[in-house]
Amino acid sequence: MNTYEPPIFELSAPGKIGANLPALDVPAAELPANLLRSDDLAAMPELSETEVMRHFTRISQRNYCIDTGMYPLGSCTMKYNPKIHEEAARYAGFAGAHPLQDEQLSQGALRLMYELQTLLGEISGFDAVSLQPAAGAQGEFTGVLVFRAYHLSRGDTERNEILVPDSAHGTNPATAAMVGMKVIEVQSGPRGNCNLEDLKSKLSPRTAGLMLTNPNTVGLFEQNVREVAELVHAAGGLMYGDGANFNAILGIVKPGAAGFDFMHYNLHKTFTTPHGGGGPGSGAVGCTAALAPFLPGPRVEQYMQDGKPAYRFFTPAQSIGRVKSFWGNFGMLVRAWTYIRTLGAAGLREVSETAVLNANYLRVKLQGTYPAAYNRTCMHECVLKGQLAEAPQARTLDIAKRLIDYGFHPPTVYFPLIVPEALMIEPTETESKQNLDAFVEAMLKIADEARADIEILHQAPTTAPVRRLDEVRAARQPVLKYDAAKFAQLREEGSARARELATPRT
Ligand SMILES: *Cc1c(COP(=O)(O)O)cnc(C)c1O
C-alpha cells in the first residue's frame, strides 16, 4: 500500500496515445481565428488506455468507503447504500430523462417526485416539501431565506437575528450569515440541551428564528424542544430543524408536531443516497402550511386529467425563487424514494431503533475507557472523549490515526466544539454486531497501546498510503499547482520524516 502513485503527468511519455479516432468523413474546415488559442497548450499527459485505467483504478482503491469498511463518522450517517437504489436510478427512463422534456413525457419522473414530497411530508409531519436544495447546508440557506420572506410578507421588517446553539454544526451559523442575518449563540446546559434561561435572554423582537438540531449534535435528544419552540414562537420567531440526525427518530418523532416550522432532510445521510465522494447530495426541505407559499420551486402537484391523476410542476405564489437548476439532484430522489418504499413505515422505524441501539452498545462498551461527554442514554451517535486514564499524552487525533491502522475510518473528531477531545461515533444501523465488536476491540487495544508506548500512537498511521501529514504546514504553505520539482522535494522530505519516525527511539 505504501508504494507511491505519481501524478498522471509523471507517467506520460511523448507519442503514446489512448484513443484512435476514425478517419475524417466530413470536409476539413478551418476554425475561426478568434476561437484559436494564441498561447501554447500546457503539456498534456500522453498515455495508453491501459495505463490510464490502471492509474485511476489504483487511486480509487486507496479511497476508504462504506463499500470497503465501517465508517463511523458522527453526524454524517455513513450508512450502507443498498445496490437496489443504484439499479432503480439507472432505469433508462430515469437515467435518460431530460429536464427540458415536456411534462407529459416525464410523468413517471414527476410522479416519483410527487410521491417523495408526500412521503417526506408524512414522515416528518410537514404540510409541504421542496426537493430542490442540493445539500443540507443549502436547505438551511433556503430555510433562512424563507423565514425572512415570511416575516417581510407580514410587514415584520426588524427581524434580522438567528439564534444558534453553541453545539450546532458550522453550516447553521454560516448559512444564516450568508442570508445576511446576525448570528446569536445560545449556550448548552450541563446535560447537553439548550439552556432555556440563556435562550430567554437572547430572544427579542429582532429574532427571526432559532436553528435547532434534534437529536442534537452531541447525540442527545433535545428534551426541552417543546419549551424551546414555545419560547421562540412567543417571541415571534420561527423554528428551523436541522434534520441531519433524522436517522435517530424515523417513525418515532415527527418534527412538524414537535414545534418545528421548517426542516431539511439530508437524503444522503438518513435516506441512504451515496455521499462522501460517492455522489451529489440532496437536501430536500419540508415546512408548515404557513411557510409553504415561500418554498423554492418547481414543486410537483397532482391534478386530474381525463379522470386519471397526472403531475405537473408549479412554483409557489410567493416563492423565494429557485435554489438549484432544473429538478434538483434527481438521481438522488430516485434512490431516496426506493429506500422509503422498500422499507415501508415499519422498516423505517426499525432503522432508527437499531441505529440508536448500536450507538448505545458502543457507548456502554467504551465509556469505561473513553469517558462519555454526557452520562446519558444517547441517540444514534455517542460522543466520547479521547482522554485516557494513565495515558495523558494521548490525544483524540492520535487515537483516530491509529484506528486507520486497524482498518477503520476514524469517527468525527474535535466536533462538537463544546466537548474537549471529542470522538463522535455513529455506527448506523447497517453494521453487524461482529463489526461493532471488532471496532470496540480496536478502540480498547489502542487505549492499551497508549498506556504501554505512546509512540505507537504518535507514529500512526503506518499502513496507509501516506503517513501522518504535516497539516499545519499544508495549510500555511499550500502547493496548489502541479510542480514536479516541488513535489519531488516534498516527497523526499516526507520519506525522511517517515524514516525518522520509523527508527526506534532509545
Ligand atoms: C451534515 C450536517 C449538516 C450539513 O449538511 P450537508 O448535507 O453536508 O450540507 C448540517 N448539520 C448537521 C448536524 C450535519 O451533520
The ligand as a Gaussian input file, in Angstrom:
#p B3LYP/6-31G(d) Opt

LIG

0 1
 C      -24.060000      17.145000       7.645000
 C      -24.667000      18.151000       8.527000
 C      -25.097000      19.388000       8.016000
 C      -24.829000      19.838000       6.596000
 O      -25.365000      19.012000       5.645000
 P      -24.708000      18.847000       4.199000
 O      -25.657000      17.970000       3.506000
 O      -23.360000      18.229000       4.415000
 O      -24.608000      20.207000       3.605000
 C      -25.726000      20.247000       8.887000
 N      -25.916000      19.941000      10.181000
 C      -25.504000      18.764000      10.699000
 C      -25.762000      18.477000      12.149000
 C      -24.854000      17.829000       9.894000
 O      -24.435000      16.678000      10.399000

